[in-house]
Amino acid sequence: MKKHKIVVYSTIVAALTSVLTACSGSNGSTDKVVDSASPQAATAASFPLKDKVTLKMVACKHPSNGPYQDMEFFKQYEQKTNVHIDWVNIEMAQCNEQRNLIFASNDLPDAFYGTITMPATDVLNYGGQGQLVPLEKYITKETMPNLSALLESNPKYRSILTAPDGHIYSLPSIRELTLWLSPDMMYLNKQWLDKLGLAVPTTTEELYNVLQAFKTKDPNGNGKNDEIPFSFTWDNRFYNTNGIGSLFGSFGRADAVGHMFVENGKVVYSAKEKEYKDAINYFHKFFKDGLFDIESLSQDNKQLIAKGSGADQRLGGFFAWNAFSIVGVDRDPNYVVVPALKGPTGQQVWRKSLGNNQGVNPFAFSMTAVNKHPELTMKWIDMSFATDTSIEAGWGPIGTTLEDKNGQLTLKQPPAGMTIDDYVFKTAPVEAPYAIQEKTYGSRLALASKDKIKIDAIKENYLPYMKSETFPGVLFSPEESQKIKTLETDMNNYVSQSSAKWLLEGGADQEWDAYLANLKKMKIDDLVSVYQGAYDRFKNASK
């Protein structure tokens, strides 16, 4: 089962495209329906309403979806509520342009729906200008019992939703799962290890020896020196998943895109710390000796996949979300997970990814100032945060694409000639407000086998060593965002280029002081200060 993308915080889900948001209709769902409103009185009636109400909503439509009004999810939602949604479907490629025109003309809908419809900057800008309304006053046990209970039991969620001005302008999409903590996993070819009589490495030195054997002993048995011992991607959006940032943890501190980490409440820029230099120096010899693919520093994800899925099995190891995302399903069993490796001085650290707040996207639903039924709208959307409705939202309605087997909801097999994505996305939106908590998996929701395998591997190989926490998904003010953009772009380009040069050619020790001086001139302290201020505000919001 694959999982759909979480646009703002997660760029590492290409290997899992399962989704989570649809509403239960007359299909046996046990979700409670909260009190709602009639057109005349927002607190007078319960769902379904006696008199139909129509709300206008804008949704930027993922290419995998058809029109929202045609989805079984929304048809059943209307049956349960007697609330009709007049959908404005915008193609994803035209989303930014059309959304800007809507706000510029002030011809606003009642609400914006879905995580790909409204980016963080727009939510904060238009919230501050009054075109989007604060929602916190509606998040009560009376109006929104499902969401209010969720925020009460998980204070971190409220801090994630809270804007710098103290208001909440959007509601979340949540898929809480251990696998988000480690998007990157390290794999080696188990067939090659067995053929050469080698064990899975546990130290960086053992990794070097394994890759040396992969390079020189013809493990694929074709008589050619065509093996690629290890490959990855560098300095692109797949770096958090397919790069070697976590491997830097063998020197005491892991790395990631953006290089921002939090240690005991303090923001640290990893690329200016001694551990980063030590890792660069150590892995230089892996490039020098041909063990790390030199193209790793310039290739994109498609090129990495081509090396893993070609006619001949040439790839010895890599970083990825799952092995099959690089080498394909048929070769997936040939690869084994490598645990967090001990470095030369015994350091054993792995990156704990908090960049997507463990599967939380705070920008899934916003309400506008022209909405004449605000409480009704909030009660309507609160249904999406009930357990069964959230599950249905991702996999389609119970009885349509989902079946209930002894109390567990399981996705049916798609019809012949139809992929899982085609099957699910015909009935449910790719991006939507919902909440799937960790405790739901294995209880109400059957956990996909691939997800379970990854979660078990994380718990065994990485979770005990997650001591480097990436900067969480914090809401920045427009001023903070602009300052970050001004400072960070050139700075991270400089870091990436310098690091790539040192990995290939060496020389980090000789140039390190000048490198740090340049970072200071580029105002690294100011950048860290912006992140620190936003982080402090983020933590205080949950108290």
N, C-alpha and C positions, 0 to 999 in steps of 0.2 A: 504494500500500500504506500503510495507516495503522498507527500504533503505539499500543499500549495505554498507559494512564497509569502512571507511576511515582509512587506515592502520596505518599511522604514528601517527596521533594525536587523533584519536577517537577510544576508545575501548568500547563505550557505546551504539552501534547501533544494538545490537543483536535483539532488538524488532522491528526495522524498516529496511527492506532490499530492499527498492526501490533504483534504480540506475539512473544515468543521463549521457549518452553520446552516440549518434549515429548520423549518418549523413543523411541528407535528400537527397533523390535521386529524381527521376521523380515522386514526390508524392504530389506536391502542396505546398511544403515548400517555404517560402518567404525569406529565408536567402540570403543575398547578397554574391556573389562569388567574392573574391578579385582577383586582378591581380596575375598571376603566371608566371612560366617560362617554356620555351622549353628546350630540352636537350642542345641546342646550346647556348642559351642566357637566363640567369636566369631572366631577366626582360622584355623579348620580347613579351610574349604571355599571354593570359588569359585562365582560365579553361573553358572547357576541352582543354587540350593540343592537338596540331595537331599531334604530335608524342608521343607515349607512353613512359613514364619514369618509370623505376623500382627502388624502394628503398627497402633496406633490413632492417627490424625492428625486434627486440627481444621483446617478451611479455611473462611475467610469467602468466600463465593461471590459473584463479580461477577454483576450482573443478566444479562450477556450469556452466562454459562455455565449449563449444566445441572449435574446432580450429577457430582461428580468421578469416581465409580465407573463412569459411563457413557462417559467420554471414551476414545477410542482410544489416546491417549497413555498413560494409566495402565494400560489393558489390556495393551498391549505391554510396558510396564515390568514388569508382573507376570510375563509370559511369560519375559522375559529373566532375572529374578532369583528367581522362585518366592517372592517376598515379597508377601504380600497386605496391602493397606491397608484397614483398616476406617475409612472416611471419616465424619467428622461434618461435614456440610455446613450452614453457617450462612448465612442470607441476609444480604447486606451491610447492610441497614438495621437488623438486629438484632445486628450483630457486637459492638459495644461492650458491650451489656447481657449477651449470652450469654457473652462472654469473661470479663467480671467475675464472673459466677456460677460459671464453671468454676474460676477461681482462688480465689474465696471458699470454695467447698466443698472445694477441694483434690482434686477428682475429675479428675485431670489425664490427658490423653492422653500418648502417647509423644512426640509432636512437634506443633508448630504450623507450618502450611505456607502460604506465599504472602505477598506484601508488603502485602496489605490485611487480613491477619489480626491482626497484632501491631504496634502503633505503638511508636515509640522509647521513650516514657515507660514503657510496660509492660515492654518488654524489659529496660530498665535496672533498674526497680523489682523485678521478679520474679527477675531474675538476681541482684541484690544480696541478695534474701531467700532464695535457694537453691532456688526452685521451677523455675527454668531453670538449666541447668548450663553451666559454661564449656566451650567447644568447642575451644580452641586446642591442647589436648594430642592431639586427633584429627587435626589438620591436619598430617599428615606424609606423606612420600613413600610409606610403606607402607600407610597407611589411606586417605588421600585424595590420590592422586597428581595428579589433575586440578586440584583447588583449590590444593594446596600449590605446584604449578608456577606457577599463575596469580599467587599472592601473592609468590612469589619473584621473578618477572619484573616485577611491578608493586608495589613496596613501599608505594605510596600506598594501595593497596587494604587492606593490613593496618591502616594507621592509620585508615582510614575505619571499619573493623569494630571497632576496639579501644575498649572502654568506658572511662570515666574511672578505673575501678578496675584497669585493665590487662588485663581479661579480654575474651574474645570470646564473646558470648552469642547471636549470630545470624549466619547466612550470607547472602551478597549475591545480588542480582539485578543483572546488569551488561549494559548495552547501550552500548558505547563507540562514539561516533560524533561526528565534527566538528560536526554540525549542532546538538548540545547547547550548543556554546560561544556560539552566538548565537540564542537562541529568538526574539528580535525582529528583524524585517527591515522596512525602510522601502520603501513602494511608492508610485508615482505612476502616474496614468492615461496610458499611452503614446499612446493614440489622441488624447487631448486635447493632449498635448505636440506631436504631429505636426501636428494641425489648426491649432494656433496658431503653428507654426514655432519651437518652443522646444526646447532641449536639456535633457537630464537635468541637474539642478543639481549643482554640486560644492561650493558654499559656502552658508552660511546666507542670505546676501544674495540669491543666485540663487534659493534656495527661496522667499524672500519674493516675489520678482518673479513666479515661476511661479504661486504660489497667488493672487496679485493678479490675474493673467490668467485663471485658472480662475474667479475670482469675478465678473469683470466682462465677459468676452467670450463668454459663452454657448457654451462648448465642446461641450455635449451637443446643441446645435442645436435645442432645442424652443421657443425664443423666450421662455422663462421664466427668471427670475432664481432658479433653484431649485438651483443647484450648491452642494455642500458641499466647499469646497476641500480641507480636511483634518480628519480626526476620529480620535479615539483613546479609550482608557479611562484612568481615573485612580483610584488608591487602591482597587483591588480585586485579587482574585487573578489577574486577567489582565494586571495592570499590567506584569509582567515581560515579557510577550509583546506586548501591544497598547498599551503606554504610550510616552511620549516620553523615558524615562530615558536611553537611549543617545544621543539627540539632544543631551542636556546635555553630552556629551563634546566638542562643538564649542567648549566653553569650558574644556577641560582635564581634566575629571573627569566620568565618566558617573554616572548615578544608577540606583537600582533599589528595589524594595520592601524595606523594612527599613533601607535606606541604609547597610548595613555593607559596607565594602570592605577589601581587604588590599593594602597598598603597601609593598614591600620588608620584609615580615614584620611590619608595623605595622598594626593595625586602625584604620580611619578611618571616622567617621560623616559621610558625604558631605553631608548636609543642614545641616551647620554650617560648611561650608567656603566660601571666597569664590567659588569657581567655580560653586557651586550658586546663590548669589545673582545672579551675573552672568547665568547662564542664565535664571533667573526674570525678571530685568529685561528681557532681550532678547526673550523670547517673549511678554511682556506685550503688545507692539505687534501681535503676530500675532492675539491675541484682540481687542484694541482695534479693529483694522481688519477684523475679520470673516473672517480667513483660517483661524484655528483654530476649530473648532466649539465654541461655548460649552457645549454639552451634554456635551462630552468630560469635564468635571469632575464629572459626576453620573451619566452613563449606565453601563449594564452592557454586557457583551459581546453579549447578544442584541440590544440596541438598535443597537449598532455594526453588527452583521451585517445588520439590517433596512435600514440606510441604504445598505449596499453591494450588497444583493441585491434591492432593490425593482424595480418594473416599469420605471421610468426610471433610466438610469445617471446618478446624481447625485454620486457620491463621487469626489473627485479624488485623495486620498491617505490613507494610514493606516499604522500599524504592525501587523504580524501575523506569525505563524509561517510561513504561506504565504498568498499572495494569495487562493487559492480558499477559505480558511477564512472570509474576510469577504465576498467578492463572488460565490462560487460557481464551479464548474468552467467554465461557459460563458464567464464574463467573465475568468477567470484570465489568458488570453493578452493581455488588454488592458492589463495592469499590468507595470511594469518596476521592478526593484530600484534603489534610490537608494543610492549609496555613502556611507561616512562623510563628513560634510560638514566643510569647513574653516570655523572661526568667524572673527569679525572680526579676531582677532590671529593667525590661522593655525593655531590649535589643531585637531587632528584625532584624536579619541579615540573608541573604541567600547567598549561594555561586554563584558567576557569573563565569561560566566556559569559560576560554579563551584558554585552553590547546590545543584545535584543531583549534584555530583562527576562531571560529564560522563557522566551516565546510570547512576550507581551508587546502588542502594538497599540499605543494609546489613541490612534487616529482612525477609528472605525465608524464613528457616527457623530455628526454635529447638527445642531438645530439652529435655525435662523430666527431673526427678530420679527419676521413677517408671519410666523406660524401662529394661527389663531386658536390652536388646540394644543398648547405646549404640554400640559399634564397628560392628556390623552396620548400624545406622541411618546412621552417618556414611559408610560405604562405599556404601550404597544411594543416598544423596543426592549423593555425589561423582560418580556417573554423569551427573548433570544439568549438570556443568560441563565435560563433553567437548564438542568442537566441534559434531558432528552432532546430539547430543542437545539441546544448547542451541538450535540452529536449529529442530529439530523442535518443541521446546517452544513456540515462538512461532507456528509456522505449521502445526502438525500433522505427523503421521508421513510419512516418505518413502514414496511409493507410495499415500498416501491423499490428502493435500492438496498435498504437495510432489512434484516430479519432478526427477530428476537429468538435466541436460542437459550432456553433455560435462564432467562434474565440477563443475558449478555447480547448486546447489539453487534451484529456482524455484517459486513458488506457482502452482498450476494456476488456471485461470479457474473461478470459482464457478458452480454450476448456475444456469440461468435462474430468476429470481425470488428469488435468494439473494444478499445482500450479502457482501462479503469478510469482514466481521466475523462474520456468521452462519456462514459456511463454516468459518472458522478456529476460532472459539470453540466449535463443536460437538465438536471433536476435541482441543482443547488449552486449558489454563487461561489466564485473562487475566493473572494475576500469579503468578510462580513463580521459584524459584532457577535461575539459568542464567548463562552468560557468553558474550557476543558481543563480541569485540574488533575494533577498527578494521581490522586486517589481514585479518579474515575476509570483509569486504565486497569484492566483486569477485573474490575467489578462490574460496572454497567457497560463499559465499552471494551470489546475484545481488542487486545493490542496486536497490531500487525507483527508478523514474525520477524521481519527485517528490523523493525523498531526494537523489539525485545532483544534481538541479538546484539544490536548496538548498545542498548542500555546496559546489558549484562557485561559487555566488554568494557564500557566506561567505568562501571563500578569496580571491576576487577583490576583494570590496568592503569586507570588515570585518576579516579576520584580521590584516592588517598594522598595524591601528590599535587592537588590543585591549590597551590599557594600563591599564584600570580593571578589576580583578578583584574580583568579588563574593565575599563571605565563603563559604567552602566548607561542605559539609554535615558539620558537626562533631557528635559525640555529647556532649551536655551532661549533667552529673550532675543528679539531681533537684533539688538545692539551686540549681544554676545556672539550671535551667529555670524554677524558681519565681521567682527574682530577675529573670530576663529578662522573664517575664510581668508581674511587678509593675511594673517600670520602663518596659517598652517600649510597652505598649498605649496609655497616655495620651500618652506622648511622641510616638509616631508619628501619633496622631490630631491632636495639636497641630501637628506639622510639616505634615501634609497640609492641614489647614484654613488655616493661615497661608499656605502656598504657593499654594493655590487662590485665596485672596483677592488675593494679590499678582499672580498671573497675570491676573486679571480687572480689578483696580482699580489696580495699581501700588502704590508705596509701600514696596517692600522696603528701599531704602536708608535711609529715615527710621526704619523700625521694626527694623532688623537688630540693633542693639545690645541692645534690649530683648528681642528674640527669643532671642539668645544667652544673655542673663542668665536667661531663663526656662528654657532647656534646662539650664543649670547647676543651677538650683534643682530641676529634675526629675531631677537626678543622672545627666546624660549621661556624666560621667566614670566613674561607677561601672558603668554599662552597658557602656561600651567596655572597661573593665577586665575584666569577666566574659568578654566575647568574646575579649579578648587572651589571657587565661589558658587558655581552652579551645583557642584556635588554637595556642598554644605547645605544649600537650600533644599536640595532633593532629599537629603536625610532628615532635615528638620520637618519636612512636610508630612512625614509618616509618624511623627511623635504625637 
